[in-house]
Amino acid sequence: METTKIHEGYGVYYFTFSIIHWLPVFISAEACLLLTESLNFCHANKHLRINAYVIMPTHGHFILFDADFDQNRLQKTITAMRQYTGRQLIEFCEKKMPAVFSQVIQTPNRSDRGRQFWQQSKHPIAIWSRPFWVSKFNYLHNNPCRKGLVRGPADWRFSSARYWMSEEENDVILTAIEW
């Protein structure tokens, strides 16, 4: 399975981070906040820019880029963020989720580790045009509606939809993209 497909010539990417075996860890606001705090830390300290995001119960979708469109730094930042949040979320699951969550996390798909939170793939997709960006932007914001979790995109707390629709405060520092 691929670990990354970040290439020179593309600056903005759509990522999907999925939890191993699709465990519904992000039903807890506390778990979601661990991820949003990490995104904000990477914004402040690692040049990560977040254009849009949604955190679903079993996965998250993100439109991300490096402040200077440095693909190597973006790749390293994403890897470090996933490692850090993986450790934090494993600890969260061990302390606050049903025991079966820890059992699943402690039987990873990979032989090079004893525990695993995230599925290996990040599913990076280069965003190469404004129409493609719009399709991904709308897809991720409408994900909670398609899954029947809320009526409108702005109703889902852990999403950038409310901010982009009404400039209401958000849990994550967001950056606009100029096309």
PECOR-V91084 format. One record per residue. N is the residue number from 1. RES is the residue in one letter. SS is DSSP state (hx for helix, st for strand, lp for the rest). PSI is psi as a letter, one per 30 degrees, with the letter a starting at -180 (* if undefined). Layout:
# PECOR-V91084
N,RES,SS,PSI
N,RES,SS,PSI
This chain:
# PECOR-V91084
1,M,lp,k
2,E,lp,k
3,T,lp,f
4,T,lp,l
5,K,lp,h
6,I,lp,k
7,H,lp,l
8,E,lp,k
9,G,lp,f
10,Y,lp,k
11,G,lp,f
12,V,st,k
13,Y,st,k
14,Y,st,k
15,F,st,l
16,T,st,k
17,F,st,j
18,S,st,k
19,I,st,k
20,I,hx,k
21,H,hx,g
22,W,hx,h
23,L,lp,k
24,P,lp,i
25,V,hx,e
26,F,hx,h
27,I,hx,f
28,S,lp,k
29,A,hx,e
30,E,hx,e
31,A,hx,e
32,C,hx,e
33,L,hx,e
34,L,hx,e
35,L,hx,e
36,T,hx,e
37,E,hx,e
38,S,hx,e
39,L,hx,e
40,N,hx,e
41,F,hx,e
42,C,hx,e
43,H,hx,e
44,A,hx,e
45,N,hx,f
46,K,hx,g
47,H,lp,g
48,L,st,k
49,R,st,k
50,I,st,j
51,N,st,e
52,A,st,l
53,Y,st,l
54,V,st,k
55,I,st,j
56,M,lp,l
57,P,lp,e
58,T,lp,f
59,H,st,l
60,G,st,k
61,H,st,k
62,F,st,k
63,I,st,j
64,L,st,l
65,F,st,l
66,D,st,k
67,A,lp,e
68,D,lp,g
69,F,lp,h
70,D,lp,j
71,Q,hx,e
72,N,hx,e
73,R,hx,e
74,L,hx,e
75,Q,hx,e
76,K,hx,e
77,T,hx,e
78,I,hx,e
79,T,hx,e
80,A,hx,e
81,M,hx,e
82,R,hx,e
83,Q,hx,e
84,Y,hx,e
85,T,hx,e
86,G,hx,e
87,R,hx,e
88,Q,hx,e
89,L,hx,f
90,I,hx,e
91,E,hx,e
92,F,hx,e
93,C,hx,e
94,E,hx,e
95,K,hx,e
96,K,hx,f
97,M,lp,l
98,P,lp,l
99,A,hx,e
100,V,hx,e
101,F,hx,e
102,S,hx,e
103,Q,hx,e
104,V,hx,e
105,I,hx,e
106,Q,lp,g
107,T,lp,i
108,P,lp,l
109,N,lp,f
110,R,lp,k
111,S,lp,f
112,D,lp,g
113,R,lp,l
114,G,lp,f
115,R,lp,l
116,Q,lp,k
117,F,lp,e
118,W,st,k
119,Q,lp,l
120,Q,lp,e
121,S,lp,k
122,K,lp,f
123,H,lp,h
124,P,lp,k
125,I,st,k
126,A,st,k
127,I,st,j
128,W,lp,f
129,S,lp,l
130,R,hx,e
131,P,hx,e
132,F,hx,e
133,W,hx,e
134,V,hx,e
135,S,hx,e
136,K,hx,e
137,F,hx,e
138,N,hx,e
139,Y,hx,e
140,L,hx,e
141,H,hx,e
142,N,hx,f
143,N,hx,e
144,P,hx,e
145,C,hx,e
146,R,hx,e
147,K,lp,g
148,G,lp,g
149,L,lp,f
150,V,lp,l
151,R,lp,e
152,G,lp,l
153,P,hx,e
154,A,hx,f
155,D,hx,f
156,W,lp,j
157,R,lp,e
158,F,lp,i
159,S,st,l
160,S,lp,f
161,A,hx,e
162,R,hx,e
163,Y,hx,e
164,W,hx,f
165,M,hx,e
166,S,hx,g
167,E,lp,g
168,E,lp,l
169,E,lp,l
170,N,lp,l
171,D,lp,f
172,V,lp,k
173,I,lp,k
174,L,lp,l
175,T,lp,k
176,A,lp,l
177,I,lp,k
178,E,lp,k
179,W,lp,*
